[in-house]
Amino acid sequence: MKKIFNTFIMAMSLFAVTSCADEDIPSNSFNTSDENLERIRDAFDIRRDAAFEELRGDALVRGAVQSPISGSGVLYYRDLCYSLIDFAAKCFWNEEMNDEANAALVEHCEIFDNATEESKSWPNMRDGDSFYWASDELCRIVEYWGTNGTRKAGLLKPEVEAKILHMMWIFVKDQSYLTQYVQKDVNGKSGYLSIVPADFSQNNTWHVEGSENHHIMRFYTKWHFSKLLKDLPDYKDLRSDDGHVPAEHYAAWTAYVKQYIKERAQKGLFVEFANDLYGMESLKCMYTLYDFGDEEMHNLLGKFLDLYWATWAQEQIDGVRGGSKARVYQGLNSMRGDTHFRKLTWYNLGLVGPSVIKQNIFSFITSDYRMPDVVMDIALDVAGRGDYEVSQRRVGLSENGKSLNIPYYGFKTDEGLLRYSYCTPAYIMGTFECEALPSPILADGTTGGKEWTMLSSQNRWMGVIFEGHHSGRIYAQCGLTEGKANYNSHWGFQKKGCMVVQKMKEEYSRYAGNLKVWVSDFGRNKMFEKDGWFFAEYDGAYAAVKFVSGGYKSEYLNDNLWPGYWLTANEKYSPAIIEVDKKSNYSNFEDFQQKVMTLNITVSDNTVEHTTLFGDKIKFYTDFSKVAEINGEAVNINPAKVMDSPFVQSDFDSGVYTIKKGARELKLDFNN
């Protein structure tokens, strides 16, 4: 019965999205009339409720407790925690299996707050891989269905709510500090937990615990837990380990969040940028702050979400974000486009098909936030956007040359790196553009000079996505010599549809093998190798890859999940050139190949000079001495504008944005 119901709901949603009845709308453009955008937005609740209905009657399936994944030695409870809280949330939403839902929450609490064995539960709560990952969903359960719930009060039983609140207090008491930097043991390991205080007078919110997404989840959790505790008779007068009561914690973290948002707006948003894995964890907290903060916070977060989604919208095709990305692990995370972020496109825009509610999706789809018309217009009208360049400044340099998390990351904010993307309806290409700088070389994590934080330099992704398949892509990365991450492994420069990329010299990088380029089979129609070039045809674009010196080794990977070619450099420091252009600019695939093979490439002792298909001249310094020159000018990696595209504009450090498409315009001022 529910499948018939959801088929009907889906048809209604898709009708709203695909309706293009107006005669004056070009056939290759999306109908972005006010009426159609309103229909799409109004159908959000229909799509969400259908997704919850699909879960009706489903029993609890517990996630596995796994071996430790970090040096703390604490078991990995994240999957179990998500499964317990997801189950409770869907039961409350559907008003079913209330006893089982409450029992699941008790089971979750006892992982972290076991009254009979408190000393054994401390490591679980202090370890960074399990406790706070689902805190946004847990807090929503209390806000929606607790004693004072706004959806249906009392579905969360009082005795279970009491256990949740006690667990929240233990966390605030132990880990929320307003003025002190603190290091605490985890599982007997000294200083494994580093705590940054709410007082931002000395760091302006640019000191970070662990990694950026961990830091955001941690300060969000401290804020929301203290909010829920501050007026309760059992907790309002209790003092935490730093001597403050919950109301003081709430006030301090409220001020911190507001400053944090203003600073990210002024300096270019997240450090872990365009990341479909960690970005979900960071953004879900922003949604929850938007929904449950005071009026000023609500307004600030609304602007922040409008800005975030505008930057996403201009760099995506079919819900897949292009452009360069930070902290993208090799393998599945680098190869696939059908991520949880893409699945949100179903709820926000009615595209890409229904999505299952699990883990970090809950806060996004139960939030009151909706995209404004201009952002929806940018996202939906891919053809109408045309061809354009996107430039974004991002923070990434370490404060005072301290790039390791000892005891926190500190960021230098007046300079950093540049995200450059070239966007067309057929493909989006994006590159990190930055100075060649070192990794840490001293035992305390410092070099005493200018360098990237390891947070910024880990697993950098640069390449191309193509229309036609969510995982159609070509990208460059260096192989791993050990572990699952490398740092500062490669650098590159780009102009329009041409990218030049090179392995970073070994003394500047960590765990980086030879440079290699992935050419996905998904969406690819033909391939051809000739005169050192590897050619590929995708639905709307042609692509060519060449290693400048020494050639490459071609290896076909076919594991039935992620088929494609790995092209690996034969010479350690040979740059690779990737040329991509729209099919519509050529008579056929052979025409593209011939034009590519006539391009001028000049190699000297320390440079490669290349004239691109677009006629631009790139001079790339292979000795790492300088940033590249494009058309005779050195690339400015710290331009005056923090965001610069036809759709999103802002001056660095101004906090004032214009989001615009056609006649639609939205002004965002984070100073007021």
C-alpha positions as CSV (number, residue, x, y, z in Angstrom):
1,M,0.0,0.0,0.0
2,K,2.7,2.5,0.9
3,K,4.5,1.9,-2.4
4,I,1.3,2.8,-4.3
5,F,1.0,5.9,-2.1
6,N,4.6,7.0,-2.7
7,T,4.3,6.4,-6.4
8,F,1.4,8.9,-6.4
9,I,3.4,11.4,-4.3
10,M,6.4,11.1,-6.5
11,A,4.3,11.7,-9.6
12,M,2.9,14.9,-8.0
13,S,6.4,16.1,-7.1
14,L,7.9,15.3,-10.5
15,F,5.0,17.1,-12.2
16,A,5.9,20.3,-10.3
17,V,9.5,20.0,-11.3
18,T,9.1,19.1,-15.0
19,S,6.3,21.4,-15.8
20,C,7.4,23.7,-18.7
21,A,4.1,24.8,-20.2
22,D,5.0,28.4,-20.8
23,E,5.4,29.0,-24.6
24,D,8.1,31.7,-24.1
25,I,10.5,29.4,-22.2
26,P,13.2,28.0,-24.5
27,S,13.0,24.2,-24.9
28,N,16.6,23.7,-23.6
29,S,16.0,25.7,-20.4
30,F,14.2,24.9,-17.1
31,N,11.0,26.6,-16.3
32,T,12.1,28.9,-13.5
33,S,8.9,31.0,-13.3
34,D,7.9,32.1,-9.8
35,E,4.9,29.8,-9.9
36,N,6.9,26.7,-10.8
37,L,9.6,27.4,-8.2
38,E,6.9,27.8,-5.6
39,R,5.4,24.5,-6.6
40,I,8.7,22.8,-6.3
41,R,9.4,24.4,-2.9
42,D,5.9,23.6,-1.6
43,A,6.3,19.9,-2.6
44,F,9.3,19.6,-0.2
45,D,7.0,18.5,2.6
46,I,5.3,16.0,0.4
47,R,8.5,14.4,-0.7
48,R,9.8,14.3,2.9
49,D,6.6,12.8,4.3
50,A,6.6,10.2,1.6
51,A,10.1,9.2,2.6
52,F,9.1,8.8,6.2
53,E,6.1,6.8,5.2
54,E,8.4,4.4,3.3
55,L,9.9,3.6,6.7
56,R,6.7,2.9,8.4
57,G,6.7,-0.5,10.2
58,D,10.4,-1.0,9.7
59,A,12.0,-2.7,12.8
60,L,15.2,-1.5,14.4
61,V,18.3,-2.8,12.6
62,R,21.3,-2.1,14.8
63,G,24.5,-0.7,13.3
64,A,27.7,-2.7,14.2
65,V,30.1,-1.7,16.9
66,Q,33.5,-1.6,15.2
67,S,37.1,-1.7,16.2
68,P,38.7,1.7,17.0
69,I,39.6,3.8,14.0
70,S,41.7,6.4,15.9
71,G,44.6,6.4,18.3
72,S,42.3,6.7,21.3
73,G,41.6,3.0,21.3
74,V,37.9,3.5,21.9
75,L,35.4,1.3,20.1
76,Y,33.7,2.9,17.1
77,Y,30.0,3.3,18.1
78,R,28.9,5.8,15.4
79,D,27.0,3.4,13.2
80,L,25.2,1.9,16.2
81,C,24.3,5.4,17.5
82,Y,22.9,6.6,14.2
83,S,20.8,3.4,13.8
84,L,19.3,3.8,17.3
85,I,18.5,7.5,16.9
86,D,17.3,7.2,13.3
87,F,14.9,4.5,14.4
88,A,13.6,6.5,17.3
89,A,13.2,9.6,15.1
90,K,11.2,7.8,12.3
91,C,9.0,6.2,14.9
92,F,8.2,9.5,16.6
93,W,7.6,11.1,13.2
94,N,5.2,8.4,12.1
95,E,3.7,8.0,15.6
96,E,4.4,4.3,15.8
97,M,6.3,1.8,18.0
98,N,6.6,4.3,20.8
99,D,7.9,1.8,23.4
100,E,10.6,0.5,21.0
101,A,11.6,4.1,20.1
102,N,12.1,5.1,23.7
103,A,14.0,1.9,24.4
104,A,16.4,2.6,21.5
105,L,17.2,6.0,23.1
106,V,17.9,4.4,26.5
107,E,20.3,2.0,24.8
108,H,22.0,5.0,23.2
109,C,22.4,6.8,26.5
110,E,23.8,3.8,28.2
111,I,26.7,3.6,25.8
112,F,27.9,7.0,27.1
113,D,26.3,7.4,30.5
114,N,26.3,4.1,32.5
115,A,25.6,5.0,36.1
116,T,27.0,1.7,37.4
117,E,30.2,1.9,35.4
118,E,30.8,5.7,35.0
119,S,34.5,5.4,34.7
120,K,34.2,3.1,31.7
121,S,31.8,5.4,29.9
122,W,34.0,8.5,30.0
123,P,36.2,7.4,27.1
124,N,33.2,6.8,24.9
125,M,32.0,10.4,25.4
126,R,35.4,12.0,25.1
127,D,36.4,10.1,21.9
128,G,35.7,12.1,18.8
129,D,34.4,9.3,16.5
130,S,31.0,8.4,18.0
131,F,29.3,10.6,20.6
132,Y,28.3,13.9,19.0
133,W,27.8,12.8,15.4
134,A,24.0,12.3,15.9
135,S,23.6,15.0,18.6
136,D,21.7,17.2,16.1
137,E,19.1,14.5,15.6
138,L,18.9,13.7,19.3
139,C,18.3,17.4,20.2
140,R,15.6,17.6,17.6
141,I,13.9,14.6,19.2
142,V,13.8,16.5,22.5
143,E,12.7,19.7,20.8
144,Y,9.9,18.0,18.9
145,W,8.6,15.3,21.1
146,G,10.0,16.0,24.7
147,T,8.0,17.4,27.6
148,N,7.8,20.8,25.8
149,G,7.9,19.4,22.3
150,T,6.7,21.5,19.4
151,R,5.4,18.7,17.3
152,K,3.7,16.3,19.7
153,A,4.9,16.7,23.3
154,G,5.2,13.5,25.4
155,L,6.0,10.9,22.7
156,L,9.5,11.0,24.3
157,K,8.7,9.5,27.7
158,P,9.7,11.7,30.7
159,E,12.0,9.0,32.2
160,V,13.8,8.6,28.9
161,E,14.1,12.4,28.4
162,A,15.6,12.5,31.9
163,K,18.3,10.1,30.9
164,I,19.1,12.1,27.8
165,L,19.3,15.3,29.7
166,H,21.6,13.7,32.3
167,M,23.9,12.5,29.5
168,M,23.9,16.0,28.0
169,W,24.9,17.5,31.4
170,I,27.8,15.1,31.7
171,F,29.1,16.3,28.3
172,V,28.7,20.0,29.1
173,K,30.2,19.6,32.6
174,D,33.2,17.8,31.2
175,Q,33.9,19.4,27.9
176,S,32.4,22.9,27.7
177,Y,34.9,25.6,28.7
178,L,34.3,29.3,28.3
179,T,37.8,30.8,28.7
180,Q,40.4,28.0,29.0
181,Y,42.2,25.9,26.5
182,V,42.1,22.4,28.0
183,Q,43.6,19.0,27.1
184,K,42.1,15.8,28.5
185,D,42.9,12.2,28.5
186,V,40.9,9.7,26.5
187,N,41.2,6.1,27.4
188,G,44.4,6.8,29.3
189,K,46.1,8.7,26.4
190,S,47.2,12.1,27.6
191,G,46.0,15.2,25.8
192,Y,44.1,13.3,23.2
193,L,41.1,15.6,23.6
194,S,41.9,19.3,22.9
195,I,39.2,21.8,23.9
196,V,39.0,25.3,22.4
197,P,37.0,27.7,24.6
198,A,33.9,29.8,23.7
199,D,35.8,33.1,24.3
200,F,37.0,34.2,20.8
201,S,38.7,37.4,21.9
202,Q,42.1,35.9,21.1
203,N,41.3,33.7,18.1
204,N,38.2,35.2,16.4
205,T,36.9,31.7,16.1
206,W,39.8,30.5,13.9
207,H,41.2,28.0,16.4
208,V,39.8,24.6,15.6
209,E,39.5,21.4,17.7
210,G,40.4,18.3,15.7
211,S,39.1,19.0,12.2
212,E,36.6,21.5,11.0
213,N,33.6,19.3,11.0
214,H,34.5,17.9,14.4
215,H,34.9,21.4,15.7
216,I,31.5,22.5,14.4
217,M,29.7,19.4,15.8
218,R,31.4,19.9,19.1
219,F,30.5,23.6,19.6
220,Y,27.0,23.0,18.2
221,T,26.5,20.2,20.7
222,K,27.7,22.4,23.6
223,W,25.4,25.1,22.5
224,H,22.3,23.0,22.1
225,F,22.8,20.9,25.2
226,S,23.2,24.0,27.4
227,K,20.1,25.5,25.8
228,L,18.1,22.5,26.7
229,L,19.5,22.4,30.3
230,K,19.7,26.1,31.2
231,D,16.1,26.5,32.5
232,L,15.5,23.1,34.1
233,P,15.4,23.1,37.9
234,D,17.6,20.0,38.1
235,Y,20.4,21.6,36.1
236,K,20.2,25.4,36.0
237,D,22.3,25.9,39.1
238,L,24.8,23.2,38.5
239,R,28.4,24.3,37.7
240,S,30.5,22.6,35.1
241,D,34.2,21.8,35.6
242,D,35.1,25.3,34.5
243,G,32.8,26.8,37.1
244,H,29.8,28.0,35.0
245,V,26.1,27.2,35.0
246,P,24.3,26.1,31.8
247,A,22.8,29.5,31.1
248,E,26.3,31.0,31.0
249,H,27.5,28.2,28.6
250,Y,24.5,28.9,26.4
251,A,25.1,32.7,26.3
252,A,28.9,32.2,25.5
253,W,28.3,29.7,22.8
254,T,25.5,31.7,21.3
255,A,27.9,34.7,20.9
256,Y,30.6,32.3,19.5
257,V,28.2,30.9,16.9
258,K,27.3,34.4,15.7
259,Q,30.9,35.4,15.4
260,Y,31.8,32.1,13.7
261,I,29.2,32.6,11.0
262,K,30.2,36.2,10.3
263,E,33.9,35.3,10.0
264,R,33.2,32.4,7.6
265,A,31.0,34.7,5.5
266,Q,33.8,37.3,5.4
267,K,36.6,34.8,4.6
268,G,35.0,32.4,2.1
269,L,33.0,29.7,4.1
270,F,34.4,26.3,5.1
271,V,38.0,25.1,5.0
272,E,36.8,21.6,4.3
273,F,35.2,23.0,1.2
274,A,32.9,21.3,-1.4
275,N,33.2,18.1,0.7
276,D,30.2,15.8,0.3
277,L,31.2,13.7,3.3
278,Y,32.3,16.0,6.0
279,G,30.3,18.9,4.6
280,M,27.1,17.1,5.5
281,E,28.2,16.9,9.1
282,S,29.1,20.6,9.3
283,L,26.0,21.8,7.4
284,K,23.5,19.8,9.4
285,C,24.6,21.7,12.5
286,M,24.0,25.0,10.7
287,Y,20.4,23.8,9.9
288,T,19.8,23.0,13.5
289,L,21.2,26.4,14.7
290,Y,18.9,28.1,12.2
291,D,15.8,26.2,13.5
292,F,16.4,26.6,17.3
293,G,18.6,29.7,17.7
294,D,17.4,33.2,18.8
295,E,16.1,35.6,16.2
296,E,19.5,37.1,15.4
297,M,21.1,33.6,15.1
298,H,18.1,32.4,12.9
299,N,18.6,35.4,10.6
300,L,22.4,34.9,10.4
301,L,22.1,31.2,9.7
302,G,19.4,31.8,7.1
303,K,21.8,34.1,5.2
304,F,24.6,31.6,5.6
305,L,22.5,28.7,4.2
306,D,21.4,30.9,1.3
307,L,25.0,31.7,0.5
308,Y,26.2,28.1,0.9
309,W,23.5,26.7,-1.4
310,A,24.2,29.5,-4.0
311,T,27.8,28.5,-4.1
312,W,26.8,24.9,-4.5
313,A,24.1,25.6,-7.1
314,Q,26.5,27.4,-9.5
315,E,29.0,24.5,-9.5
316,Q,26.7,21.5,-9.8
317,I,25.1,19.5,-12.6
318,D,22.3,17.1,-11.7
319,G,23.0,17.5,-8.0
320,V,26.7,16.6,-8.3
321,R,29.1,19.4,-7.2
322,G,32.1,20.1,-9.3
323,G,35.2,22.1,-8.7
324,S,38.1,21.4,-6.4
325,K,37.5,19.8,-3.0
326,A,39.3,19.4,0.3
327,R,39.7,16.2,2.4
328,V,38.2,13.8,-0.2
329,Y,39.5,10.2,0.5
330,Q,40.7,8.1,-2.3
331,G,38.6,5.3,-3.8
332,L,34.8,5.5,-3.4
333,N,34.7,9.1,-2.1
334,S,36.8,10.4,-5.0
335,M,35.1,8.3,-7.7
336,R,31.4,8.7,-6.9
337,G,28.9,11.5,-7.4
338,D,25.8,9.9,-5.9
339,T,26.5,11.1,-2.4
340,H,24.2,12.1,0.5
341,F,24.6,15.7,-0.7
342,R,23.2,14.8,-4.1
343,K,20.3,12.9,-2.4
344,L,19.3,16.2,-0.7
345,T,18.5,17.5,-4.2
346,W,15.4,15.3,-4.2
347,Y,14.0,17.1,-1.2
348,N,15.2,20.6,-2.1
349,L,14.5,20.6,-5.8
350,G,12.6,17.4,-6.7
351,L,15.5,16.1,-8.8
352,V,17.5,12.8,-8.9
353,G,14.8,10.6,-7.4
354,P,13.6,9.6,-3.9
355,S,16.2,9.3,-1.1
356,V,16.1,7.1,2.1
357,I,16.2,9.0,5.4
358,K,19.3,7.9,7.4
359,Q,22.1,9.3,9.5
360,N,22.8,12.9,8.7
361,I,19.8,13.6,6.4
362,F,17.3,13.9,9.3
363,S,18.1,17.5,10.3
364,F,18.1,18.7,6.7
365,I,14.6,17.4,5.8
366,T,12.9,18.3,9.1
367,S,14.2,21.8,9.1
368,D,12.1,24.8,8.2
369,Y,14.8,26.2,5.9
370,R,14.0,26.4,2.2
371,M,16.0,27.7,-0.7
372,P,15.1,31.2,-2.0
373,D,14.0,31.6,-5.6
374,V,17.3,32.9,-6.9
375,V,19.2,30.0,-5.6
376,M,16.7,27.5,-7.0
377,D,16.9,29.3,-10.3
378,I,20.7,29.0,-10.4
379,A,20.5,25.3,-9.4
380,L,17.8,24.2,-11.8
381,D,18.5,26.2,-14.9
382,V,21.9,24.6,-15.8
383,A,21.5,25.3,-19.5
384,G,20.5,28.9,-18.9
385,R,23.5,29.5,-16.7
386,G,25.8,29.3,-19.8
387,D,29.6,29.2,-19.6
388,Y,31.4,31.1,-16.8
389,E,34.3,31.2,-14.4
390,V,34.1,31.0,-10.6
391,S,36.8,32.3,-8.2
392,Q,36.7,31.7,-4.5
393,R,39.2,32.5,-1.8
394,R,39.6,30.0,1.0
395,V,41.4,29.9,4.3
396,G,44.0,27.1,4.7
397,L,47.4,28.5,5.9
398,S,48.5,27.8,9.5
399,E,48.8,30.4,12.1
400,N,52.5,31.0,13.1
401,G,53.6,28.0,11.1
402,K,51.8,25.5,13.3
403,S,50.1,23.1,11.0
404,L,49.5,20.1,13.3
405,N,46.6,19.8,15.8
406,I,48.8,20.4,18.9
407,P,46.5,21.2,20.7
408,Y,44.4,22.8,18.0
409,Y,44.6,24.1,14.5
410,G,45.1,27.9,14.2
411,F,44.4,29.6,10.8
412,K,46.0,32.6,9.1
413,T,43.1,34.4,7.5
414,D,44.5,37.3,5.4
415,E,45.8,34.9,2.7
416,G,45.2,31.3,1.6
417,L,44.4,29.5,-1.6
418,L,42.1,30.1,-4.6
419,R,39.4,27.7,-5.8
420,Y,39.0,28.3,-9.6
421,S,36.3,26.6,-11.6
422,Y,35.1,26.7,-15.2
423,C,31.4,25.8,-15.5
424,T,29.4,24.8,-18.6
425,P,26.2,22.8,-19.0
426,A,28.3,19.9,-20.3
427,Y,31.1,19.8,-17.7
428,I,32.6,21.6,-14.7
429,M,36.4,21.7,-14.1
430,G,38.0,22.9,-10.9
431,T,41.5,23.3,-9.5
432,F,43.3,24.4,-6.3
433,E,45.5,27.3,-7.1
434,C,48.1,28.0,-4.4
435,E,51.8,28.5,-3.5
436,A,54.1,25.5,-3.2
437,L,54.5,25.3,0.6
438,P,55.9,22.7,2.9
439,S,54.4,20.2,5.3
440,P,55.5,20.1,9.0
441,I,59.1,19.1,9.6
442,L,59.6,19.6,13.3
443,A,58.5,17.3,16.1
444,D,56.1,19.9,17.6
445,G,54.3,20.3,14.2
446,T,55.9,23.6,13.2
447,T,58.3,24.8,10.6
448,G,58.5,28.4,11.7
449,G,57.4,29.5,8.2
450,K,54.3,29.8,6.1
451,E,52.7,26.4,5.4
452,W,49.3,24.7,5.0
453,T,47.5,23.2,7.9
454,M,47.3,19.4,7.5
455,L,43.5,20.0,7.7
456,S,43.6,22.1,4.5
457,S,46.2,20.0,2.6
458,Q,44.7,16.5,3.2
459,N,43.4,14.6,0.2
460,R,43.0,17.5,-2.2
461,W,40.7,16.7,-5.2
462,M,40.9,18.6,-8.5
463,G,39.3,17.5,-11.8
464,V,36.2,17.5,-14.1
465,I,32.7,16.2,-13.7
466,F,30.5,15.6,-16.8
467,E,26.8,15.7,-17.5
468,G,25.1,12.4,-18.3
469,H,26.1,10.4,-15.3
470,H,26.5,11.3,-11.6
471,S,30.0,9.6,-11.5
472,G,31.3,10.6,-14.9
473,R,34.6,12.4,-14.1
474,I,38.3,12.8,-14.7
475,Y,40.5,13.9,-11.8
476,A,44.1,14.0,-10.8
477,Q,45.6,12.8,-7.5
478,C,48.7,11.2,-6.2
479,G,48.8,7.6,-5.1
480,L,49.1,6.7,-1.4
481,T,52.4,5.4,0.0
482,E,50.8,4.5,3.3
483,G,47.6,4.9,5.3
484,K,44.4,6.5,3.8
485,A,45.5,10.1,3.4
486,N,48.2,12.1,1.8
487,Y,49.0,15.8,2.4
488,N,50.0,18.6,0.1
489,S,50.4,15.9,-2.6
490,H,49.9,18.0,-5.8
491,W,49.2,21.4,-7.1
492,G,47.8,22.9,-10.2
493,F,46.6,25.9,-12.2
494,Q,43.8,26.3,-14.7
495,K,42.2,28.6,-17.2
496,K,38.8,27.7,-18.5
497,G,38.8,24.1,-19.8
498,C,42.5,23.5,-19.3
499,M,44.3,22.3,-16.2
500,V,48.0,21.7,-15.6
501,V,48.7,19.7,-12.5
502,Q,51.9,18.3,-10.9
503,K,53.0,16.1,-8.0
504,M,54.4,18.3,-5.2
505,K,58.1,17.7,-4.4
506,E,58.6,15.1,-1.7
507,E,60.0,17.4,1.0
508,Y,56.8,19.4,0.8
509,S,54.4,16.5,0.9
510,R,53.5,13.5,2.9
511,Y,52.6,9.9,1.8
512,A,52.3,10.9,-1.8
513,G,53.0,8.5,-4.6
514,N,53.2,9.3,-8.3
515,L,50.7,11.5,-10.0
516,K,47.8,9.7,-11.6
517,V,44.6,10.6,-13.5
518,W,41.3,8.8,-13.2
519,V,39.2,8.6,-16.4
520,S,35.8,7.1,-15.4
521,D,33.8,4.8,-17.7
522,F,30.5,6.3,-16.4
523,G,29.0,8.5,-19.1
524,R,32.0,7.8,-21.4
525,N,31.2,6.8,-24.9
526,K,34.6,6.4,-26.6
527,M,38.3,6.5,-25.8
528,F,41.4,6.7,-28.0
529,E,45.2,6.9,-27.3
530,K,47.5,8.6,-29.8
531,D,50.9,10.4,-29.7
532,G,51.0,10.5,-25.9
533,W,47.4,11.8,-25.5
534,F,44.5,9.9,-23.9
535,F,41.2,11.0,-25.4
536,A,37.7,10.4,-24.0
537,E,34.3,11.3,-25.2
538,Y,31.4,12.0,-22.8
539,D,27.8,13.0,-23.4
540,G,28.4,16.7,-24.0
541,A,32.2,17.1,-24.0
542,Y,35.5,15.8,-25.2
543,A,38.5,15.4,-23.0
544,A,42.3,14.8,-23.5
545,V,45.0,14.0,-21.0
546,K,48.8,14.2,-21.6
547,F,51.8,13.7,-19.2
548,V,54.3,16.2,-20.5
549,S,57.4,14.1,-20.1
550,G,58.0,10.4,-19.8
551,G,54.5,9.3,-20.8
552,Y,52.2,7.2,-18.6
553,K,51.1,3.7,-17.7
554,S,47.5,2.9,-18.5
555,E,45.7,0.4,-16.2
556,Y,42.0,-0.5,-16.6
557,L,40.1,-1.0,-13.4
558,N,36.9,-3.0,-13.6
559,D,35.5,-4.1,-10.2
560,N,31.9,-3.9,-11.5
561,L,31.3,-0.9,-9.3
562,W,33.8,1.8,-10.4
563,P,35.2,1.0,-13.9
564,G,37.7,3.2,-15.6
565,Y,41.3,3.9,-16.5
566,W,44.1,4.9,-14.2
567,L,46.8,6.8,-16.1
568,T,50.0,7.0,-13.9
569,A,53.0,9.2,-14.7
570,N,56.2,7.3,-15.6
571,E,58.3,10.3,-14.5
572,K,57.9,11.4,-10.9
573,Y,57.5,15.1,-11.4
574,S,56.0,15.2,-14.9
575,P,53.0,17.6,-15.1
576,A,49.8,16.4,-16.6
577,I,47.7,18.5,-18.9
578,I,43.9,18.0,-19.0
579,E,42.0,19.7,-21.8
580,V,38.2,19.6,-21.9
581,D,35.7,21.3,-24.3
582,K,32.1,21.1,-25.3
583,K,31.2,18.8,-28.2
584,S,29.3,21.7,-29.8
585,N,32.6,23.4,-30.6
586,Y,33.8,20.6,-32.9
587,S,32.4,18.8,-35.9
588,N,33.2,15.4,-34.4
589,F,35.6,13.5,-32.0
590,E,38.3,13.3,-34.7
591,D,38.2,17.1,-35.1
592,F,38.8,17.6,-31.4
593,Q,41.7,15.2,-31.4
594,Q,43.4,16.9,-34.3
595,K,43.1,20.3,-32.7
596,V,44.5,19.0,-29.4
597,M,47.5,17.4,-31.0
598,T,48.4,20.7,-32.7
599,L,48.6,22.6,-29.4
600,N,51.9,24.1,-28.5
601,I,53.8,22.6,-25.5
602,T,57.2,24.0,-24.7
603,V,59.4,22.4,-22.0
604,S,62.4,24.0,-20.3
605,D,64.5,23.1,-17.3
606,N,62.0,24.7,-14.9
607,T,58.8,25.5,-16.9
608,V,56.1,24.1,-19.1
609,E,54.4,26.5,-21.4
610,H,51.2,25.5,-23.0
611,T,48.7,27.2,-25.3
612,T,45.2,25.8,-24.5
613,L,42.2,25.0,-26.8
614,F,40.8,28.3,-25.7
615,G,43.9,30.2,-26.8
616,D,45.1,31.0,-23.3
617,K,48.8,30.7,-22.5
618,I,49.8,28.9,-19.3
619,K,53.4,29.1,-18.0
620,F,53.7,26.5,-15.2
621,Y,56.8,26.5,-13.0
622,T,57.8,22.8,-12.5
623,D,60.6,23.7,-10.0
624,F,57.9,24.9,-7.5
625,S,59.5,28.4,-7.4
626,K,56.5,30.5,-8.5
627,V,52.8,30.4,-9.1
628,A,51.8,29.9,-12.7
629,E,51.5,32.8,-15.2
630,I,48.4,32.9,-17.4
631,N,48.4,35.1,-20.4
632,G,51.6,36.8,-19.1
633,E,50.3,37.6,-15.5
634,A,51.1,35.7,-12.3
635,V,47.9,34.1,-10.9
636,N,46.6,36.2,-8.0
637,I,45.7,33.7,-5.4
638,N,44.5,36.3,-2.9
639,P,42.2,38.6,-5.1
640,A,40.1,41.4,-3.7
641,K,36.9,39.5,-4.1
642,V,36.3,36.5,-1.8
643,M,33.7,35.3,-4.3
644,D,33.5,36.2,-7.9
645,S,31.2,34.7,-10.5
646,P,28.2,35.9,-12.5
647,F,26.0,34.7,-9.7
648,V,27.8,35.3,-6.4
649,Q,29.8,38.4,-5.7
650,S,31.5,39.7,-2.5
651,D,34.6,41.6,-1.5
652,F,37.0,39.8,0.9
653,D,36.3,40.6,4.6
654,S,33.2,42.7,3.7
655,G,30.5,40.2,4.8
656,V,28.2,41.6,2.1
657,Y,27.1,39.4,-0.8
658,T,25.0,39.8,-4.0
659,I,23.4,36.6,-5.3
660,K,21.9,37.3,-8.8
661,K,20.5,35.5,-11.8
662,G,18.6,37.4,-14.4
663,A,16.1,39.7,-12.8
664,R,16.3,37.9,-9.5
665,E,18.7,39.4,-6.9
666,L,19.3,38.7,-3.2
667,K,21.5,40.9,-0.9
668,L,23.0,39.3,2.1
669,D,24.6,41.5,4.8
670,F,26.2,39.6,7.6
671,N,27.1,42.8,9.5
672,N,23.5,43.6,10.3
